[in-house]
Structure formats: structure tokens, C-alpha cells
Amino acid sequence: MRNVVLVSASPKINGQSVSREFLEIAGSQINTDVFSKTFIDVRKSILTHNLSEDFETLSKADVIIISFPLYYFCLPGILTRFLVDYYNYYTVSENVKNHIKVYAIVNCGFPEPEINLEAVRVIKSFCQHINAAFRFGVLIGGGPMMFAAKDAPFMKKAVQKLNNAFSSITADIKVENSAKTGHVYIGVNFPFSRRLYFFMGNRGWISTARKNGLQKKDLYKKPYRLNE
Ligand SMILES: Cc1cc2nc3c(=O)[nH]c(=O)nc-3n(C[C@H](O)[C@H](O)[C@H](O)COP(=O)(O)O)c2cc1C
């Protein structure tokens, strides 16, 4: 049986991670008669000091699917740390499988999926370092909306594209010498204006600030600027 390892890397402490949800949907399509599935949560792995066990699991993988949120236009810090540490493990281990297939599912808050491309490039570069074959990325704009508004009529096309993208991963992992495939871009076509989308997003930040005992004006503070 071939091993599929599904890695989620949201730093979120509370609440359901969007990246994890995408990963679970992608994983649910994989046939367990042919593939064994193991989930790794990077945050838990680091916090519970389970890194060596998880690195061993990764070293035996035939397929790795990594799902994470875009943080400041790139990878969350915990994922960068995890991949660098895995690379160090890889360089000293003798039994790591080579030429395995890797896929990235990257989601972000902005509606445009293209802004995830730099993060996908980082995963591709990581693959070159561990002698793995990076297959393609699924780049998702408006990630949280994919679940919050999944039943809304304007989301129909995006949800369909998402399911097709995950089916493409399932199909691709089965093929021995699969042809080169491009990335899949899935964005949210918000029916109102872009300005309203950001207005709604900003309201989320303001209510989160209030829950943490802060006011709206506190969000604009720049404590790192010593002269102001
Ligand atoms: C610290 C932080 C930085 C973020 N940076 C970006 C960003 O640069 N661009 C973007 O579109 N979304 C950004 N987001 C939004 C997340 O990518 C988005 O909410 C994602 O769905 C979170 O996924 P998760 O639930 O798996 O953590 C950021 C969110 C946080 C908390």
C-alpha cells in the first residue's frame, strides 16, 4: 500500500482551520484500498514535540499534500520552520523515499488566488531540496468564504472548481508517469463590490479586537516605531 501524508499548517489556536477543512475534503477523495492516509498538524507537531515521529512518517510518504493559509504573502512561520527542520532531517537520513509527489493547497483572505503563487514557489523550491516532484498547487482566494458562504448561489462555480481541483489531485497520485500539469486558481466572484468585501473583512478584525479587550483605534497602533 502507498502512503499519502496530509500536512496542515494553520497557526490558529482556536476555531476551525480553513486549511485543515480543505485538506480533509481532499483526503476524503483518496481511496483507502490503495493508499494509507496519515494527517500531520504542524502546530501540534511542534507543540507536542512530535517532530521526529512526524518526520519519519514524511520520510516514508509516496505522496505529500500540504495545506496552509497565506500569512503576509508567504508561508506561516511555523511551516517554514517545520520544512527547514525536515530538510535537515532529510540530509542526515538514509532511508527517505525520493521522487515522491507533492501538492500544495494554499488559501488566503483576499479574493484573488494569484497572490498565493509566491508561497507555492517556496514549496516547489523545498521539493527540489528533498528530491521530490512538485506536481501542482491549488491556489484559493477568499478561503474562509468557501465555507462561510458555500451554499450561496454566487459561490457555486468556485465550489465546483474546488471539488474538481481535489479530484485532479486524486487522479494525479494514481498515475505513475503523469504529464506536467499547471496550477489550479480558484477565486471568489463576490457579487457586490470589492469595497464591500473588504468592509466585511475589516468588521471581522474589529470584532476580534473587541473580544480581546481592544478598540478599533488600537488596530492602527505601531508599537515598533519608537519615535512616534
Ligand atoms: C497573521 C495573518 C496574516 C495573514 N496574511 C494574509 C495575506 O498576506 N494575504 C491574504 O490574502 N490573507 C492573509 N491572511 C488571511 C488568511 O490567509 C486566511 O484567513 C486563511 O483562510 C486562514 O486559514 P486557516 O483558518 O487555515 O488559518 C492572514 C491572516 C493572519 C491571521
The ligand as a Tripos MOL2 file, in Angstrom:
@<TRIPOS>MOLECULE
LIG
   31    33     1     0     0
SMALL
NO_CHARGES

@<TRIPOS>ATOM
      1 C1         -1.3200   36.8610   10.7130 C.3       1 LIG1
      2 C2         -2.1410   36.7050    9.4560 C.ar      1 LIG1
      3 C3         -1.5860   37.0880    8.2200 C.ar      1 LIG1
      4 C4         -2.3430   36.9620    7.0590 C.ar      1 LIG1
      5 N1         -1.8060   37.3560    5.8580 N.ar      1 LIG1
      6 C5         -2.5690   37.3170    4.7400 C.ar      1 LIG1
      7 C6         -2.0530   37.8070    3.4910 C.ar      1 LIG1
      8 O1         -0.9210   38.2380    3.3760 O.2       1 LIG1
      9 N2         -2.8950   37.7930    2.4180 N.ar      1 LIG1
     10 C7         -4.1760   37.3040    2.4890 C.ar      1 LIG1
     11 O2         -4.8940   37.3340    1.4890 O.2       1 LIG1
     12 N3         -4.6690   36.7810    3.6540 N.ar      1 LIG1
     13 C8         -3.9010   36.7870    4.7660 C.ar      1 LIG1
     14 N4         -4.3990   36.2790    5.9410 N.ar      1 LIG1
     15 C9         -5.7180   35.6090    5.9580 C.3       1 LIG1
     16 C10        -5.5960   34.0770    5.9810 C.3       1 LIG1
     17 O3         -4.7540   33.6120    4.9360 O.3       1 LIG1
     18 C11        -6.9880   33.4350    5.7970 C.3       1 LIG1
     19 O4         -7.8630   33.9270    6.7850 O.3       1 LIG1
     20 C12        -6.9680   31.9130    5.8490 C.3       1 LIG1
     21 O5         -8.2320   31.4370    5.4110 O.3       1 LIG1
     22 C13        -6.7130   31.3410    7.2590 C.3       1 LIG1
     23 O6         -6.6380   29.9260    7.1640 O.3       1 LIG1
     24 P1         -6.6270   28.9960    8.4740 P.3       1 LIG1
     25 O7         -8.0360   29.0410    9.0290 O.co2     1 LIG1
     26 O8         -6.2700   27.6310    7.9790 O.co2     1 LIG1
     27 O9         -5.6200   29.5540    9.4270 O.co2     1 LIG1
     28 C14        -3.6600   36.4140    7.1180 C.ar      1 LIG1
     29 C15        -4.1870   36.0260    8.3610 C.ar      1 LIG1
     30 C16        -3.4400   36.1790    9.5160 C.ar      1 LIG1
     31 C17        -4.0430   35.7730   10.8490 C.3       1 LIG1
@<TRIPOS>BOND
     1     1     2 1
     2     2     3 ar
     3     2    30 ar
     4     3     4 ar
     5     4     5 ar
     6     4    28 ar
     7     5     6 ar
     8     6     7 ar
     9     6    13 1
    10     7     8 2
    11     7     9 ar
    12     9    10 ar
    13    10    11 2
    14    10    12 ar
    15    12    13 ar
    16    13    14 ar
    17    14    15 1
    18    14    28 ar
    19    15    16 1
    20    16    17 1
    21    16    18 1
    22    18    19 1
    23    18    20 1
    24    20    21 1
    25    20    22 1
    26    22    23 1
    27    23    24 1
    28    24    25 2
    29    24    26 1
    30    24    27 1
    31    28    29 ar
    32    29    30 ar
    33    30    31 1
@<TRIPOS>SUBSTRUCTURE
     1 LIG1         1 GROUP 0 **** ****
